[in-house]
Amino acid sequence: MSSSPVEHLLIPLIAFVGVTAVGLLLRVWGLKIIHRWSEKTRTRMDDIFVRAVRLPSIFWVVAIGLYFAVGMSELPKEYIAYAFKGLHALVILSVTFMAANLASRLTISSIGKAEIPLQTTGLSQVVIKGIVITTGFLILLETLGISITPLLTALGVGGLAVALALQDTLGNLFAGMHILMEKSIRVGDFVKLETGQEGYVADIGWRTTRVRMLPNNIVIIPNAKLAQSVVTNYYLPETRMSLPIPVSVSYDSDPEKVETILVEEAAKGAREIPGMLSDPAPFVRFIPGFGEFSLDFTLICQVKEFTDQYLAQHELRKRIFKRFKREGVEIPYPVRTVYMKRDER
């Protein structure tokens, strides 16, 4: 007695629902165990892994249910083979994209703990994901029975044409990789471009580098131009920097007294002004020296980083001005003496 069409559909449907339900229960149970285990560990890598597989695992369970349903159906063998290949391809794609995101997150998480010449930038994430996705794509082609040898040959022949067409783009890409590997400019550094703009490096992407200026605007520079330009990095070799402050007084002033006042105010400011450093101690030099109408000194102190200089200069100049007034030290105005030659004819 032949089975009815309803039975043909009912058995695969029951298999799909049953297998999927069991798979979802096992998924929930497994994720709970992994989550409890990850809470007991100090590393963040297991937490990243749990977040990465949480959503794709639903798709994998559904794919397993479809695999059993198709296998128990009475479809022609060639259709079943095509369906299995399609499911294999979808699973490989999902695993590839999950692995790409997971590899990117794990690598970025470990960069801060290891001294490797790579930074958490947009370019580094693109490179990592690109390698994983390319590997997954090649595996997919092999699974589908497509030989990759002709494809690699075609890519090699067409690579020259693509390289010529994308010359600027590839130039920016390799320049960005060079910047990352050389570590001359890093994300978070305060830099000054030869064109005059200065700010914090926000990101080094695959084509451009973004610099956030102090007014909170973004300057976008192509990586190739950045690699060829002169850039001052105020965070290398360290963030600490010297702050020279010029001070001018009258020729009637005692240089020793002026030096004592400046050192005392700077030392006091280093203990009270945020961003100023007391080690090494501030000092004064009688430089540039003898000006046209004043004695010119330079007060040299240390600040933690580039932007700390603004508050330090603001506070020190106010304190020095008040101290000069109390001590009777005069800050001279520009003076010019004009001699008039009379014609005695």
C-alpha positions as CSV (number, residue, x, y, z in Angstrom):
1,M,0.0,0.0,0.0
2,S,1.5,3.3,-1.1
3,S,1.8,6.2,1.3
4,S,-0.1,9.3,0.7
5,P,1.5,12.7,-0.2
6,V,0.7,13.9,3.3
7,E,2.8,11.2,4.8
8,H,5.6,12.1,2.5
9,L,5.7,15.6,4.0
10,L,4.7,14.6,7.5
11,I,7.7,12.4,8.3
12,P,10.4,14.9,7.2
13,L,8.5,17.7,9.0
14,I,8.4,15.6,12.2
15,A,12.1,14.8,11.9
16,F,12.9,18.5,11.3
17,V,10.8,19.7,14.3
18,G,12.1,16.9,16.6
19,V,15.8,17.3,15.7
20,T,15.6,21.1,15.9
21,A,13.9,21.1,19.3
22,V,16.5,18.7,20.7
23,G,19.3,20.7,19.2
24,L,17.9,24.0,20.7
25,L,17.6,22.4,24.1
26,L,21.2,21.1,23.9
27,R,22.3,24.6,22.7
28,V,20.8,26.3,25.7
29,W,22.2,23.7,28.1
30,G,25.7,24.0,26.5
31,L,25.7,27.8,26.5
32,K,24.8,27.8,30.2
33,I,27.6,25.5,31.1
34,I,30.1,27.5,29.0
35,H,28.8,30.8,30.5
36,R,29.2,29.5,34.1
37,W,32.7,28.3,33.3
38,S,33.7,31.6,31.7
39,E,32.5,33.5,34.8
40,K,35.1,31.6,36.9
41,T,38.0,32.6,34.6
42,R,39.9,35.9,34.5
43,T,40.5,36.0,30.8
44,R,38.0,37.7,28.5
45,M,38.6,35.3,25.6
46,D,36.0,32.8,26.7
47,D,33.4,35.6,27.0
48,I,34.2,36.7,23.5
49,F,33.8,33.1,22.3
50,V,30.4,32.8,23.9
51,R,29.1,36.0,22.4
52,A,30.4,35.0,19.0
53,V,28.7,31.6,18.8
54,R,25.4,32.6,20.5
55,L,23.6,33.7,17.3
56,P,25.2,31.4,14.7
57,S,24.6,28.3,16.8
58,I,20.8,28.8,16.2
59,F,21.4,28.6,12.5
60,W,23.5,25.5,12.9
61,V,20.8,23.7,14.9
62,V,18.2,24.6,12.2
63,A,20.6,23.4,9.5
64,I,21.0,20.0,11.2
65,G,17.2,19.7,11.4
66,L,16.9,20.4,7.7
67,Y,19.7,17.9,7.0
68,F,17.7,15.1,8.7
69,A,14.5,16.2,7.1
70,V,15.9,16.2,3.6
71,G,17.6,12.9,4.2
72,M,14.3,11.3,5.3
73,S,12.4,12.7,2.4
74,E,11.5,10.8,-0.7
75,L,13.0,13.4,-3.1
76,P,15.1,12.3,-6.0
77,K,18.7,11.5,-5.1
78,E,20.1,14.3,-7.3
79,Y,17.8,16.8,-5.5
80,I,18.9,15.5,-2.1
81,A,22.5,15.8,-3.1
82,Y,22.0,19.4,-4.2
83,A,20.2,20.2,-1.0
84,F,23.0,18.7,1.1
85,K,25.6,20.8,-0.8
86,G,23.5,23.9,-0.3
87,L,23.3,23.2,3.5
88,H,27.0,22.6,3.6
89,A,27.7,25.8,1.8
90,L,25.5,27.8,4.1
91,V,27.1,26.2,7.2
92,I,30.6,26.9,5.9
93,L,29.7,30.6,5.2
94,S,28.2,31.0,8.7
95,V,31.2,29.4,10.3
96,T,33.5,31.5,8.2
97,F,31.9,34.9,9.2
98,M,31.7,33.8,12.8
99,A,35.4,32.8,12.8
100,A,36.3,36.1,11.1
101,N,34.6,38.1,13.8
102,L,35.9,35.8,16.5
103,A,39.5,36.0,15.2
104,S,39.3,39.8,15.0
105,R,37.9,40.2,18.5
106,L,40.4,37.7,20.0
107,T,43.3,39.3,18.3
108,I,42.3,42.8,19.3
109,S,41.7,41.7,22.9
110,S,45.2,40.1,23.1
111,I,47.0,43.0,21.4
112,G,46.8,45.1,24.6
113,K,48.5,42.3,26.6
114,A,51.2,41.4,24.1
115,E,54.0,43.5,22.6
116,I,53.3,42.8,18.9
117,P,53.6,45.4,16.1
118,L,49.9,45.6,15.4
119,Q,47.3,48.0,16.7
120,T,43.5,48.0,17.3
121,T,42.7,49.9,14.1
122,G,40.2,49.5,11.3
123,L,43.0,48.3,9.0
124,S,44.1,45.5,11.3
125,Q,40.5,44.3,11.7
126,V,40.0,44.3,7.9
127,V,43.2,42.4,7.3
128,I,42.4,39.7,9.9
129,K,38.8,39.3,8.7
130,G,40.0,39.2,5.1
131,I,42.4,36.4,5.7
132,V,39.8,34.3,7.5
133,I,37.0,34.9,4.9
134,T,39.4,34.1,2.0
135,T,40.3,30.8,3.6
136,G,36.6,30.0,4.2
137,F,35.8,30.9,0.6
138,L,38.5,28.5,-0.7
139,I,37.2,25.7,1.6
140,L,33.7,26.4,0.3
141,L,34.8,26.1,-3.3
142,E,36.5,22.7,-2.6
143,T,33.4,21.5,-0.8
144,L,31.3,22.4,-3.9
145,G,33.7,20.5,-6.1
146,I,35.0,23.6,-7.8
147,S,38.8,23.4,-8.5
148,I,40.6,26.5,-7.2
149,T,43.6,26.1,-9.4
150,P,42.0,27.8,-12.5
151,L,40.6,30.5,-10.2
152,L,44.1,31.2,-8.8
153,T,45.5,31.3,-12.3
154,A,42.8,33.7,-13.4
155,L,43.4,35.9,-10.3
156,G,47.2,35.9,-11.1
157,V,46.6,37.0,-14.7
158,G,44.0,39.6,-13.7
159,G,45.9,40.8,-10.7
160,L,48.1,43.1,-12.7
161,A,45.1,44.8,-14.3
162,V,43.4,45.1,-10.9
163,A,46.6,46.5,-9.4
164,L,46.9,49.1,-12.1
165,A,43.2,50.1,-11.8
166,L,43.4,50.3,-8.0
167,Q,46.9,51.8,-7.8
168,D,45.9,54.6,-5.4
169,T,43.8,52.4,-3.2
170,L,46.5,49.7,-2.9
171,G,49.1,52.4,-2.3
172,N,47.0,53.7,0.7
173,L,46.5,50.2,1.9
174,F,50.2,49.3,2.0
175,A,51.1,52.7,3.4
176,G,48.7,52.1,6.2
177,M,50.2,48.7,6.9
178,H,53.7,50.3,6.9
179,I,52.5,52.9,9.4
180,L,51.1,50.1,11.7
181,M,54.2,47.9,11.5
182,E,56.7,50.8,12.0
183,K,54.6,52.1,14.9
184,S,55.7,55.7,14.2
185,I,52.1,56.8,14.5
186,R,49.7,54.9,16.8
187,V,46.1,55.3,17.7
188,G,45.8,57.7,20.6
189,D,49.0,59.6,19.8
190,F,48.9,63.4,19.6
191,V,50.5,64.5,16.3
192,K,51.1,67.6,14.3
193,L,51.0,67.5,10.5
194,E,53.4,69.5,8.4
195,T,50.3,71.4,7.1
196,G,49.8,72.7,10.7
197,Q,46.8,70.6,11.9
198,E,47.3,68.8,15.2
199,G,45.3,66.4,17.2
200,Y,44.8,62.8,18.4
201,V,45.0,59.9,16.0
202,A,41.5,58.4,16.1
203,D,41.9,55.5,13.7
204,I,44.2,54.1,11.0
205,G,42.0,52.6,8.3
206,W,42.7,50.7,5.1
207,R,42.6,53.9,3.0
208,T,42.8,56.9,5.3
209,T,43.9,58.0,8.8
210,R,41.6,60.1,10.9
211,V,43.0,62.7,13.3
212,R,40.7,64.3,15.8
213,M,41.7,68.0,16.4
214,L,41.2,69.8,19.7
215,P,38.1,71.6,18.5
216,N,36.6,68.1,18.0
217,N,36.9,68.1,14.2
218,I,38.2,65.2,12.2
219,V,41.0,65.6,9.6
220,I,41.1,62.8,7.1
221,I,44.5,62.1,5.5
222,P,45.2,59.4,2.8
223,N,47.7,56.9,4.2
224,A,50.0,57.4,1.2
225,K,50.3,61.1,1.8
226,L,50.7,60.6,5.6
227,A,53.5,58.2,5.0
228,Q,55.3,60.7,2.8
229,S,54.8,63.8,5.0
230,V,56.7,65.1,8.0
231,V,54.7,64.4,11.2
232,T,55.6,65.4,14.7
233,N,54.5,62.8,17.2
234,Y,54.3,64.4,20.7
235,Y,53.8,60.9,22.3
236,L,57.2,59.5,21.1
237,P,59.4,58.4,22.7
238,E,57.1,59.2,25.7
239,T,54.1,61.4,26.5
240,R,56.1,63.7,28.9
241,M,57.4,66.8,27.3
242,S,59.3,70.0,28.3
243,L,57.4,73.3,28.5
244,P,59.6,76.4,27.9
245,I,58.0,79.7,29.1
246,P,59.7,82.9,28.1
247,V,59.8,85.7,30.8
248,S,61.1,89.2,30.3
249,V,62.0,91.7,33.1
250,S,63.5,95.2,33.3
251,Y,67.2,95.8,33.1
252,D,66.9,97.2,36.7
253,S,66.0,93.8,38.0
254,D,68.4,91.5,39.8
255,P,68.8,88.3,37.7
256,E,69.4,86.1,40.8
257,K,66.2,87.3,42.4
258,V,64.2,86.8,39.2
259,E,65.6,83.2,38.9
260,T,64.6,82.5,42.5
261,I,61.1,83.8,42.0
262,L,60.5,81.8,38.8
263,V,61.9,78.5,40.3
264,E,59.8,78.9,43.5
265,E,56.6,79.6,41.6
266,A,57.2,76.7,39.2
267,A,58.0,74.3,42.0
268,K,54.8,75.3,43.8
269,G,52.8,75.0,40.6
270,A,54.1,71.5,39.9
271,R,52.6,70.4,43.2
272,E,49.2,72.1,42.6
273,I,48.6,72.4,38.9
274,P,47.1,69.3,37.3
275,G,49.3,67.9,34.5
276,M,52.6,69.5,35.8
277,L,55.4,67.3,37.0
278,S,57.8,68.0,39.8
279,D,60.3,65.4,38.6
280,P,62.5,66.6,37.0
281,A,62.4,69.8,38.9
282,P,61.7,73.1,37.0
283,F,64.7,75.3,36.3
284,V,65.5,78.7,34.7
285,R,68.1,79.7,32.2
286,F,69.1,83.3,31.3
287,I,68.3,82.7,27.7
288,P,67.9,84.4,25.2
289,G,69.6,86.9,27.5
290,F,70.0,90.6,26.8
291,G,67.1,91.8,24.8
292,E,66.5,95.3,23.2
293,F,64.7,96.6,26.3
294,S,64.6,93.6,28.7
295,L,66.4,90.8,30.4
296,D,65.0,87.6,28.8
297,F,64.7,84.3,30.8
298,T,63.3,80.9,30.0
299,L,61.5,78.9,32.6
300,I,61.6,75.2,31.7
301,C,59.2,72.7,33.4
302,Q,57.7,69.3,32.6
303,V,54.1,68.3,31.8
304,K,52.5,64.9,31.5
305,E,51.4,65.3,27.9
306,F,51.0,67.9,25.1
307,T,47.5,69.2,26.1
308,D,48.6,69.8,29.7
309,Q,50.7,72.7,28.7
310,Y,47.8,75.0,28.2
311,L,46.6,74.9,31.8
312,A,50.2,74.9,33.1
313,Q,51.1,78.1,31.1
314,H,47.8,79.8,32.1
315,E,48.3,79.2,35.8
316,L,52.1,79.8,35.9
317,R,51.8,83.2,34.1
318,K,49.2,84.4,36.5
319,R,51.2,83.3,39.5
320,I,54.5,84.8,38.2
321,F,52.7,88.1,37.4
322,K,51.3,88.4,40.9
323,R,54.6,87.5,42.5
324,F,56.5,90.1,40.4
325,K,54.1,92.7,41.6
326,R,54.6,91.8,45.2
327,E,58.4,91.7,44.8
328,G,58.6,94.9,42.8
329,V,60.0,93.2,39.7
330,E,59.1,95.3,36.6
331,I,57.9,93.9,33.3
332,P,59.1,96.6,30.8
333,Y,57.3,98.0,27.9
334,P,59.0,98.2,24.5
335,V,61.2,101.3,24.4
336,R,62.5,103.1,21.4
337,T,64.9,106.2,21.5
338,V,64.6,108.4,18.4
339,Y,67.4,110.9,17.7
340,M,66.4,113.9,15.5
341,K,69.2,115.3,13.5
342,R,68.9,119.1,13.0
343,D,69.9,120.7,9.8
344,E,72.0,123.8,10.9
345,R,72.0,125.5,7.5
